[in-house]
Amino acid sequence: MRSFILLILVPFLLSAQVKPGIDVLADDGFALLKGKRVGLITNPTGMSSRFVSTVDLLASAPSVKLVALYAPEHGVRGDVTAGGKVDAYTDPATGVPVHSLYGRTRKPTPEMLKGVEVLVYDIQDIGSRSYTFINTMAYAMEAAAEQGIDFVVLDRPDPLGGVRVEGNILDTAFRSFVGQYPIPYVYGMTCGEFAAMLNAEGWLAGGKRCRLTVVPMRNWKRSMLWKETGLPWVPTSPHVPDAPDALYYSATGIIGELETVNIGVGYTMPFQLTGAEWIDAVKLAAELNSRGLRGVQFRPLFYKPYYGKQQGKLLQGVQLHLTDPAAVDLTALNLHILEALIRLHPDRNPFVLADSSRLAMFDKVMGTDTVRKRLTAGERAERIMAGWGAERSTFMKARAKYLRYE
């Protein structure tokens, strides 16, 4: 009887697993690309649910001619560290030329696109505005529009879910490669949905529009966190080795831009910590826990990073424990932690300790300089964030028409 029940349940469970766009494309025999000369923008996260690289799938697909690869940050095969320049080369596995989109140029040039009829994008994102992949996608869409090339997005889940929308809307005066468009820090969209919004809202340079096709996922729901998708997690960058790290990235990544406080990068828990030699761990944990922030607890922690600027130094601070990921406001944690540090250690204000280049990067990632200025002046985090709700509401109304999943 038990075996009979399992025979019934197993097909049901397998059918419920999320199928990313590459799986859907393969199930359809790559019909969308047949007879086309294809350029592919991808990295190691471009992979089927059966652990086969999108590069290799397209290279071996019948009637599909893979003629060019385009490397974002970290490279096509993931062999370049964060922020490291990516050079042009030939992919040894396929013999296909690789063009860099994270070096001298971040937008495919006409020369790079010569002979390409359709440009395919397949990269797993993590749902935060400052992650560079969505900007790589946007530049490629602009280039496709200019050259009259079709653009295809193979959709993937947002590991933060498709419901969470947090933070301030970026002020375009601070646009950069870590934030270009007037969206919240956490925007609650898949890359396919966001591509549709970029295209239709006229946000691409010069208001251009490309011929966009999104290959949708199957079985994905907006409420899902990664563990519910049934998909394997491939590190999206060296410091996001596991799916929960995507949550922590939004919780402390903005702080990390200052480089005056360690956030676990260089230790075993990237983005899960906030520490420095001068922090009083017990007092910081008590201060943050006293705020009653939903879905998170702070625990005092003492640790020594094994590489980076604080290598070998004994740091103290807090570990973030996300007790209810659905309830926590991740982006707000950056502001609460910074405010608490300034209140407890006024002589060690993280903004005062930072050099001008890091302050500029903080403002770019934050999408404004007002947060830095108001925190430095001693203003409460809650007061700073109070005005964000109305601008997010406007974004949510515009966003609604591009959402395509339940």
PENOR-V139557 format. One record per residue. N is the residue number from 0. RES is the residue in three letters. SS is DSSP state (H for helix, E for strand, - for the rest). PSI is psi in radians with two decimals (none if undefined). D_CENTER is the distance of its C-alpha to the mean C-alpha in Angstrom with 2 decimals. Layout:
N RES SS PSI D_CENTER
N RES SS PSI D_CENTER
This chain:
0 MET - -0.76 45.77
1 ARG H -0.73 42.60
2 SER H -0.66 41.97
3 PHE H -0.75 42.53
4 ILE H -0.73 39.93
5 LEU H -0.67 37.35
6 LEU H -0.59 38.19
7 ILE H -0.73 37.41
8 LEU H -0.65 34.19
9 VAL H -0.85 32.52
10 PRO H -0.62 32.23
11 PHE H -0.80 30.93
12 LEU H -0.71 28.20
13 LEU H -0.66 27.21
14 SER H -0.39 27.17
15 ALA H -0.25 24.87
16 GLN - 2.44 22.09
17 VAL - 2.38 19.20
18 LYS E 2.02 19.60
19 PRO - 2.97 16.62
20 GLY H -0.64 17.60
21 ILE H -0.64 18.92
22 ASP H -0.72 21.26
23 VAL H -0.74 22.49
24 LEU H -0.76 23.15
25 ALA H -0.70 25.05
26 ASP H -0.53 26.98
27 ASP - 0.21 28.17
28 GLY - 0.41 29.44
29 PHE - 0.52 27.03
30 ALA H -0.63 29.36
31 LEU H -0.47 26.96
32 LEU H -0.01 27.02
33 LYS - 2.35 30.61
34 GLY - 0.08 32.73
35 LYS - 2.63 29.84
36 ARG E 2.03 28.83
37 VAL E 2.37 25.09
38 GLY E 2.43 22.44
39 LEU E 2.18 19.19
40 ILE E 2.03 15.79
41 THR E 3.12 14.12
42 ASN - -2.96 13.45
43 PRO - -0.35 14.39
44 THR - -0.28 11.92
45 GLY - 1.59 14.06
46 MET E 2.53 16.65
47 SER - 2.96 19.01
48 SER - -0.18 19.69
49 ARG - 0.32 22.64
50 PHE - 0.45 20.75
51 VAL - 2.26 21.82
52 SER E 2.45 19.73
53 THR H -0.60 19.26
54 VAL H -0.89 20.96
55 ASP H -0.60 23.93
56 LEU H -0.80 24.14
57 LEU H -0.60 24.43
58 ALA H -0.52 26.68
59 SER H -0.03 29.05
60 ALA - 2.35 28.93
61 PRO - 2.46 32.38
62 SER - 0.23 32.94
63 VAL - 2.27 29.47
64 LYS E 1.78 29.60
65 LEU E 1.95 26.44
66 VAL E -0.25 27.36
67 ALA E 2.55 24.31
68 LEU E 2.61 20.95
69 TYR E 2.20 18.31
70 ALA E 2.10 16.21
71 PRO - -2.90 12.86
72 GLU - 2.41 11.88
73 HIS - -0.19 13.33
74 GLY - 2.87 15.63
75 VAL - -0.71 16.54
76 ARG - 0.11 17.83
77 GLY - 0.47 15.54
78 ASP - 0.30 18.47
79 VAL - 2.30 17.18
80 THR - 2.91 15.98
81 ALA - 2.25 13.20
82 GLY - -0.13 14.51
83 GLY - 2.45 17.33
84 LYS - 2.38 18.95
85 VAL - 2.25 18.91
86 ASP - 2.78 22.43
87 ALA - 2.51 23.95
88 TYR E -3.06 25.70
89 THR E 2.26 26.88
90 ASP - 2.06 25.12
91 PRO - -0.46 27.89
92 ALA - -0.57 27.32
93 THR - -0.30 27.72
94 GLY - 0.19 29.36
95 VAL - 2.37 26.95
96 PRO E 2.47 26.19
97 VAL E 2.17 22.69
98 HIS E 2.40 21.83
99 SER E 2.29 19.46
100 LEU - 0.31 16.78
101 TYR - 1.04 15.95
102 GLY - -2.07 19.50
103 ARG - -0.57 22.26
104 THR - 2.58 20.52
105 ARG - 0.08 17.06
106 LYS - 2.27 18.71
107 PRO - 2.28 20.88
108 THR - 2.84 24.49
109 PRO - -0.64 27.38
110 GLU - -0.71 28.65
111 MET - -0.49 25.47
112 LEU - 0.04 25.72
113 LYS - 2.23 29.46
114 GLY - -0.07 30.56
115 VAL - 2.29 27.25
116 GLU - -0.47 27.82
117 VAL E 2.35 24.46
118 LEU E 2.15 20.95
119 VAL E 2.39 18.60
120 TYR E 2.14 14.78
121 ASP E 1.60 13.37
122 ILE - 2.38 9.93
123 GLN - 2.20 7.81
124 ASP - 3.11 4.23
125 ILE - 0.21 3.08
126 GLY - 0.15 4.50
127 SER E 2.41 4.58
128 ARG - -0.58 6.76
129 SER - -0.13 6.95
130 TYR - 2.32 4.23
131 THR - -0.27 7.11
132 PHE H -0.65 6.91
133 ILE H -0.47 7.69
134 ASN H -0.60 10.32
135 THR H -0.77 11.67
136 MET H -0.76 12.13
137 ALA H -0.78 13.89
138 TYR H -0.70 16.14
139 ALA H -0.63 17.05
140 MET H -0.71 17.99
141 GLU H -0.80 20.17
142 ALA H -0.69 21.81
143 ALA H -0.72 22.49
144 ALA H -0.74 24.09
145 GLU H -0.58 26.21
146 GLN H 0.03 27.43
147 GLY - 0.59 28.01
148 ILE - 2.43 25.79
149 ASP E 2.57 24.33
150 PHE E 2.22 20.55
151 VAL E 2.23 19.24
152 VAL E 2.14 15.82
153 LEU E 1.88 15.83
154 ASP - 2.66 13.87
155 ARG - 2.80 11.80
156 PRO - 2.64 11.12
157 ASP - 2.00 8.53
158 PRO - -0.25 8.77
159 LEU - -0.01 9.37
160 GLY - 2.93 12.03
161 GLY - 0.26 13.09
162 VAL - -0.66 15.36
163 ARG - 2.17 13.63
164 VAL - 2.10 13.60
165 GLU E 2.78 13.87
166 GLY - -3.05 14.68
167 ASN - 2.74 16.42
168 ILE - 2.33 16.34
169 LEU - 2.30 15.70
170 ASP - 2.06 19.12
171 THR H -0.16 19.18
172 ALA H -0.31 21.59
173 PHE H 0.38 18.67
174 ARG - 2.50 16.60
175 SER E -3.01 15.15
176 PHE - -0.19 12.62
177 VAL - 0.37 10.20
178 GLY E 1.94 11.19
179 GLN - -0.39 13.78
180 TYR - 2.70 14.38
181 PRO - 1.26 16.07
182 ILE - 2.79 13.47
183 PRO - 2.91 12.78
184 TYR - -0.72 10.15
185 VAL E 2.05 9.13
186 TYR - -0.12 10.35
187 GLY - 0.73 10.98
188 MET - 2.62 10.86
189 THR - 2.92 10.25
190 CYS H -0.57 9.69
191 GLY H -0.73 13.49
192 GLU H -0.75 14.21
193 PHE H -0.65 12.30
194 ALA H -0.72 14.16
195 ALA H -0.67 17.31
196 MET H -0.80 16.86
197 LEU H -0.79 16.36
198 ASN H -0.85 19.42
199 ALA H -0.51 21.66
200 GLU - -0.06 21.12
201 GLY - 0.49 22.18
202 TRP - -0.29 19.18
203 LEU - 2.69 19.39
204 ALA H 2.30 21.76
205 GLY H 0.23 25.29
206 GLY H 0.32 24.39
207 LYS - 2.72 24.32
208 ARG - 2.40 23.44
209 CYS - 2.92 22.86
210 ARG E 1.67 24.29
211 LEU E 2.34 21.24
212 THR E 2.26 21.29
213 VAL E 2.15 18.64
214 VAL E 1.87 19.55
215 PRO - 2.78 18.68
216 MET - 2.93 18.10
217 ARG E 2.47 21.05
218 ASN - 0.13 21.44
219 TRP - 2.41 18.03
220 LYS - 2.62 18.51
221 ARG - -0.48 16.40
222 SER - -0.16 17.54
223 MET - 2.33 16.23
224 LEU - 3.00 14.14
225 TRP H -0.73 13.37
226 LYS H -0.35 16.84
227 GLU H -0.15 18.50
228 THR - -0.42 17.28
229 GLY - 0.10 19.47
230 LEU - 2.60 17.08
231 PRO - 2.56 16.72
232 TRP - 2.23 13.55
233 VAL - 2.24 12.96
234 PRO - 2.21 11.18
235 THR - -0.33 8.00
236 SER - 2.90 9.53
237 PRO - -0.49 12.81
238 HIS - 0.19 11.81
239 VAL - 1.12 9.64
240 PRO - -0.41 12.76
241 ASP - 2.70 12.93
242 ALA - -0.74 11.20
243 PRO H -0.39 12.32
244 ASP H -0.40 10.58
245 ALA H -0.62 7.29
246 LEU H -0.83 9.86
247 TYR H -0.55 11.38
248 TYR H -0.75 8.55
249 SER H -0.34 8.89
250 ALA H -0.52 12.59
251 THR H -0.14 13.51
252 GLY H -0.58 11.01
253 ILE H -0.72 12.82
254 ILE H -0.74 16.09
255 GLY H -0.40 15.32
256 GLU - -0.41 15.39
257 LEU - -0.50 19.10
258 GLU - 0.36 19.91
259 THR - -0.19 22.86
260 VAL - 2.31 21.57
261 ASN E 2.45 20.14
262 ILE - 0.43 17.15
263 GLY - -0.16 17.88
264 VAL - 2.19 16.52
265 GLY - -0.04 19.71
266 TYR - -3.02 20.72
267 THR - -0.09 20.15
268 MET - 1.23 17.75
269 PRO - 2.34 14.74
270 PHE - -0.03 13.42
271 GLN - -0.06 16.19
272 LEU E 2.81 18.91
273 THR E 2.03 20.32
274 GLY E 2.75 23.41
275 ALA E 2.85 25.93
276 GLU - -0.51 29.59
277 TRP - -0.07 30.82
278 ILE - 2.46 29.11
279 ASP - 1.82 31.42
280 ALA H -0.79 29.36
281 VAL H -0.76 31.75
282 LYS H -0.68 32.00
283 LEU H -0.76 28.27
284 ALA H -0.76 27.72
285 ALA H -0.75 30.73
286 GLU H -0.81 29.63
287 LEU H -0.70 26.16
288 ASN H -0.52 27.66
289 SER - -0.27 30.41
290 ARG - -0.19 28.04
291 GLY - 0.63 27.67
292 LEU - 2.33 23.95
293 ARG - 2.41 23.14
294 GLY - 0.20 21.39
295 VAL E 2.53 21.25
296 GLN E 2.62 23.89
297 PHE E 2.27 24.18
298 ARG E 2.32 26.27
299 PRO E 2.50 27.99
300 LEU E 2.46 26.99
301 PHE E 2.27 28.57
302 TYR E 2.83 26.98
303 LYS E 1.98 27.22
304 PRO - 2.56 24.26
305 TYR - -0.09 25.27
306 TYR - 2.95 23.76
307 GLY - -3.02 22.59
308 LYS - -0.54 24.52
309 GLN - 0.34 25.64
310 GLN - 2.23 26.63
311 GLY - -0.06 29.60
312 LYS - 2.48 29.81
313 LEU E 1.96 30.29
314 LEU E 2.65 27.66
315 GLN E 2.61 27.87
316 GLY E -2.40 25.57
317 VAL E 2.61 23.84
318 GLN E 2.35 21.72
319 LEU E 2.23 19.61
320 HIS E 1.96 20.55
321 LEU E 1.67 18.69
322 THR - -0.44 21.85
323 ASP - 1.50 20.67
324 PRO - -0.54 16.90
325 ALA - -0.45 17.78
326 ALA - -0.41 19.88
327 VAL - 2.50 18.01
328 ASP - 1.73 16.53
329 LEU H -0.86 13.65
330 THR H -0.63 13.32
331 ALA H -0.48 17.11
332 LEU H -0.62 17.39
333 ASN H -0.79 16.51
334 LEU H -0.72 19.47
335 HIS H -0.73 21.77
336 ILE H -0.78 21.47
337 LEU H -0.75 22.14
338 GLU H -0.74 24.99
339 ALA H -0.71 26.46
340 LEU H -0.73 26.48
341 ILE H -0.69 28.23
342 ARG H -0.75 30.73
343 LEU H -0.52 31.56
344 HIS - 1.16 31.58
345 PRO H -0.44 32.55
346 ASP H -0.05 33.79
347 ARG H 0.63 30.40
348 ASN - 2.08 28.20
349 PRO H -0.48 24.79
350 PHE H -0.66 24.81
351 VAL H -0.61 28.35
352 LEU H -0.41 27.63
353 ALA - 2.59 24.77
354 ASP - 2.98 25.81
355 SER H -0.62 25.42
356 SER H -0.63 22.66
357 ARG H -0.58 20.41
358 LEU H -0.73 21.43
359 ALA H -0.71 20.49
360 MET H -0.67 16.96
361 PHE H -0.80 16.69
362 ASP H -0.67 17.95
363 LYS H -0.78 15.55
364 VAL H -0.68 12.45
365 MET H -0.42 14.53
366 GLY - 0.30 15.58
367 THR - 2.79 19.18
368 ASP - -0.09 21.82
369 THR H -0.57 23.55
370 VAL H -0.85 21.56
371 ARG H -0.81 22.56
372 LYS H -0.71 26.08
373 ARG H -0.65 26.66
374 LEU H -0.74 25.46
375 THR H -0.60 27.60
376 ALA - -0.03 30.48
377 GLY - 0.22 30.30
378 GLU - 2.59 29.01
379 ARG - 2.51 27.68
380 ALA H -0.76 24.01
381 GLU H -0.67 25.12
382 ARG H -0.70 27.10
383 ILE H -0.70 24.35
384 MET H -0.17 22.04
385 ALA - -0.54 25.01
386 GLY - 0.01 24.67
387 TRP H -0.43 21.07
388 GLY H -0.74 22.10
389 ALA H -0.74 24.11
390 GLU H -0.57 21.58
391 ARG H -0.64 18.97
392 SER H -0.72 21.85
393 THR H -0.76 22.37
394 PHE H -0.75 18.80
395 MET H -0.65 19.11
396 LYS H -0.74 22.32
397 ALA H -0.67 20.97
398 ARG H -0.56 17.95
399 ALA H -0.66 20.40
400 LYS - -0.13 21.93
401 TYR - -0.04 18.83
402 LEU - 2.31 18.06
403 ARG - 0.13 19.55
404 TYR - 2.70 19.24
405 GLU - none 21.49
